Structure formats: C-alpha cells, structure tokens
Amino acid sequence: MEGVTWVDAEDVPKAIYDGKRKVLTTSFRPLSLSQFRSSSLPQNPNLATLHYLTPTRITYNGQLHTAPDFHVIIRNLLRRLSNLAYFHCGGELTLDFKGIIEKSKGIETRDGDVHWHDWERYSARQDTRMKMGGFVGKVDYQGNLAEFVPLLKLGERVHVGKGTAFGLGRYEIGSVEPERCERETRNGRESSAL
C-alpha cells in the first residue's frame, strides 16, 4: 500500500499513512457540519445535480430504492452521519432529524438519468458471491437546497446508503448545466403564458 490520505473541509488532502516509510500520522481530525456551513452550491442554490458515481444502495421502509428521492437520500445520510458520530467520535449527532426530514420532503426531483449497475463481490466468510448493485447517474433537485448543503458536502466525503465500506454510495454535488437551466426557465415562461 502506497499510503492513505483524508481530505479536509477545504479539499486539502492530508496524509494519514505513508506506506513506504510505514508511518501512521496523527493529522486526521473529525469533520463537522459547521465546517461546511460556508459551502455553497455552484450557481443556483435552488437547483442542483447530484452525480451518483458508484452504485448507490438506498433503503427506505425496508425496500431497496431504484430512484433517489431527495428525502430518502437525506434520511439515509442522516443515519450514516449519526452512526459515524456515535461509533467513531463518541457522541450523538445533535440535529433536528424530524425537522430536517420534513423540510427535505419539499425538495422536488426535476430530472434524472439513473440506471441500475450490478456489482458483485466475493465473501470469503460466507464462501459466496454477493450482489451489491445500486443506481448510478445524475438527478436534478429543486427547492431551498441551501440549508442542506452542509449535510450534502459532508456526504460527499462519507458516501450514503449501504456498502459504503466497499466504496458504494459516492456522489458529488454539481450545478445543472446552464443551457438546461435557461431552457427550463424559458419553457416555464412559455407554459405559464398559455
């Protein structure tokens, strides 16, 4: 192994382990939501795209979801962050979970281009191949996204859903392409004039 790094809130990579020297450093510091409060969505804070880069396995009400509704993503992200805070930082996440989830229901899914990507891994413990597929692609969300930015930014680092230890659930926040924003705005004006 060459090494292990972590990325701080300012996107600066810092070494944790140097494989050549076999040295473990103490540079790692837990990230907190407050470090991401100044983060902002690119361009339009009311319209953003989440790019799901690795298979994302999201469950809600006991069902595996094939389409990423915003409130389901937020629920799963809150659960992940809460577990990480409890088991790795020795404390509970003190957030208004119900309030955040209720507000997240107001975010609309505007457009999406996701598909299911099957992925398997071998489990030596169970001596079998395990299916670990999930959705990949991109989805546009519209609404008051500004208050969710700290959660979403932190989620870029820790991923969301099941199988995160295997690299699943990785996403990035991006802007909706300017041409599409302009086209949707123009189409909205035309339909309201009818």
PyMOL commands that set and color helices and strands:
alter all, ss='L'
color gray80, all
select helices_A, chain A and resi 33-36+70-89+97-104+146-158+164-166+178-193
alter helices_A, ss='H'
color red, helices_A
select strands_A, chain A and resi 3-7+13-18+23-24+47-56+58-60+63-65+108-117+120-123+128-131+134-142+171-175
alter strands_A, ss='S'
color yellow, strands_A
deselect
rebuild
show_as cartoon
